[in-house]
Amino acid sequence: MKKLLIKNGTLIGNGWHCKSDILIEENLITAIAEHLPENNAEVFDATDCIVSYGLADVHVHLREPGFSAKETIETGTRAAAHGGFTTICAMPNLIPAPDSIETLFVEEQLINQQAVVEVRPYATITLERKGETVVDVEALHSRVAGFSDDGNGIQSANIMKDAMWKVARTDSIIAAHCEVKSLLRNGYIHKGKYAIRHGHQGICSKSEYAQIARDVKMALKQGCRYHVCHISTAESVDIIRNAKHLSDKISCETAPHYLTLSENELQEDGRFKMNPPLRSDNDRKALIEGIVDGTIEVIATDHAPHTAEEKSRGLKDSAMGIVGLETAFAVCYTKLVKTGIIDIEKLISLLCDNPRRIFGLGGALQVGERADIAVFDIKRPYKINSKDFFSKGKSTPFEGWKVYGKCRLTVYNGEIVWKA
């Protein structure tokens, strides 16, 4: 029987915060205790490391089928393993879009052939993500993480209401990209001080929070599980905070870049361009308040790789999106935990326990569970270098940052899928 023994690490998550060993036999966690005997097991020494259940990212763009020059299932899932993620949810901005059993099957085949970690695909909310006709939710819900038109906000309230009614009947979840197109006005960075000073066209905060406000009211009436993607504004935090007092079916995520950067750090470089954009420092502080008080329960990367050429055109003309799977834990640990804003338990809940619970992904750090484990070195610093990424995408605003929390080991389903 194949055995792996992870020794001397500090276990975090699912109520754990102690030094302990973990024994993995075949694909299961079979023992958690101090001083476990080796008994012919392969041994990994996790001294000075945090050991958690495999992280879960509910907002990842794997780009296949349709855009393999940007990323493939293989490169994206290897990037996930490199960052400590063992479960990721793949967004449906694809060709063909997974809006039916037939088109979903195309993506599922690629996942089965290439993925080195678990991939749960999303189905679209509407056919071809056009916002006009709701997909066959009943047919799709059991095979997907949820429903999203990510990249497009649903402009019609009636279409969203119909989608929520159908999703609520199946107890699935909507993961909503919230954006009012009429308020964008050709903007591409935040409508703030930097945009004014440098002559850029700005995206106003209302384009995000106005649609969240509309959707939350409908979700509460429909009893629909409703998750807001990549929130970036203070107003969004307030709307969701108030809604969560009324229903536990409302949730949201933000991303590491919105918690650690603002328009103050913008440069004339495509690696600072994403959607939604980096907002004001007051927005960043409001997001931090949101994770501290529990309004924001999930940190997701919105890993969005593009080719080097697509990201080389400056702020105005570069494609929107940055990569994040390989930097998320280290950036958040360094900027949020080491600075005392949150503790390590809170970070693991944001990156692992909460997304697994909200999206029904399963898994926990306990005996009998599938052996998905991540080990992070929190003692030795390193510099983020995009040349080391497994992702095809190399565009990151964190290039050159000195951080702590390098992933040294990732185990998925009992197999080592990354080891440093």
Secondary structure, 3 states (H helix, E strand, C coil): CCEEEEEEEEEEECCEEEEEEEEEECCEEEEEECCCCCCCCEEEECCCEEEEECEEEEEECCCCCCCCCCCCHHHHHHHHHHCCEEEEEECCCCCCCCCCHHHHHHHHHHHHHHCCCEEEECECCEHHHCCCCECCHHHHHHHCCCECCCCCCCCCHHHHHHHHHHHHHHCCEEEECCCCHHHCCCCCEECCHHHHHHCCCEECCHHHHHHHHHHHHHHHHHCCEEEECCCCCHHHHHHHHHHHCCCCCEEEEECHHHHHCCHHHCCCCHHHCCCCCCCCHHHHHHHHHHHHHCCCCEECCCECCCCCCCCCCHHHHCCCCCCCCCCHHHHHHHHHHCCCCCCHHHHHHHHHHHHHHHCCCCCCCCCCCECCEEEEECCCCEECCHHHCCCCCCCCCCCCCEECCEEEEEEECCEEEEEC
